[in-house]
């Protein structure tokens, strides 16, 4: 077993996930970077994490497959001997934004499956393992961080299935926080605003948010950076919030504040 704490980050190869892996390495965590399709990006992320000086590896697994979820957890245990932190970060946006009156069942099922069903059952799988590790005194405690979105509470009429999936991630955080506290596992939600990643790099998306920002969209009126989300996760991973569980950390330039 490695001496460092092990963080398992889903979708750790690109965007917010990659930045999170690097920030976790900077606070001394070994990192297992999960990815699905893009091996090159995952290898790049592994090099960046290893350059910080901690053990790092990659593991291909489609988190929407129950077989792959099992393999991911088994890989982590075989390679590192422990899981101290799970970051449920992997997520997708609908390729086509459609009015809620036009959402297709296919898109609804795909988005809810990847963004909500997958982290729900991965958390169930990992939490059982964490409980075993804690009971065996292999690790003293553990944490889980779920990456939600401002869309979890902001209704976007052309993004219904994504909003629903992220609202579900918020409730999932509360459910597991309540259930796992007695085992020494705290669960947190990190709720990003608009962050510059591949997910928001399409011309239409970029133009939309740039025009909103030009009119003063958020109190801190700019795009967020992936590392700003990663640093919030790293602060949690450092163990600075032992008496908090189910808490929401907004990393959104103040978007969540109602103001006049
Ligand atoms: P991104 O740049 O598109 O990266 C997505 C990551 O998820 C990639 O590493 C991708 O791996 C992985 N992934 C996708 N489907 C997967 C699957 N089925 N199994 C395993 N991995 C999978 O996205 P991002 O902007 O960093 O977003 C990360 C998270 O933050 C998502 O949950 C997103 O909803 C949330 N978020 C983003 C923003 C934003 O403005 N960007 C705002 C709020 C919340 P491959 O490349 O290998 O497929």
Boltz pocket constraint, residues with backbone or C-beta under 6 A from the ligand:
constraints:
  - pocket:
      binder: B
      contacts: [[A, 10], [A, 11], [A, 12], [A, 13], [A, 14], [A, 15], [A, 16], [A, 17], [A, 34], [A, 35], [A, 36], [A, 37], [A, 38], [A, 39], [A, 41], [A, 61], [A, 62], [A, 63], [A, 64], [A, 88], [A, 89], [A, 90], [A, 91], [A, 92], [A, 114], [A, 147], [A, 148], [A, 149], [A, 150], [A, 191], [A, 192], [A, 193], [A, 194], [A, 195], [A, 196], [A, 197], [A, 198], [A, 199], [A, 200]]
      max_distance: 6.0
